[in-house]
Amino acid sequence: MTSSSPSSSPPTSSSPGDELDIRGEVCPFTFVRTKLALESLPMGSVLRVITDHEPASRNIPRSATEWGQEVVAVAPLSPGIWAIDLRKRVR
């Protein structure tokens, strides 16, 4: 489910993070997979989510905030692909 990839850009934090590539998936599965991946990480960890579903670039950060997680950054990686960096703050 999660994997680190040396070819990806590092998360926007001082510590290394995990990466979840959900390109090709659509809402609501994008957030379900993100939530499950974040739940498996220790507190304070950063998860970078890569998506190509434009609504997910807004919905994942909104849902994560409502769930009590920290949205570190949302940034385009290339046309049609976004990176969403989330820090686990609650279980």
Secondary structure, 3 states (H helix, E strand, C coil): CCECCCCCCCCCCCCCCEEEECCCCCCCHHHHHHHHHHHCCCCCCEEEEEECCCCHHHHHHHHHHHCCCEEEEEEEEECCEEEEEEECCCC
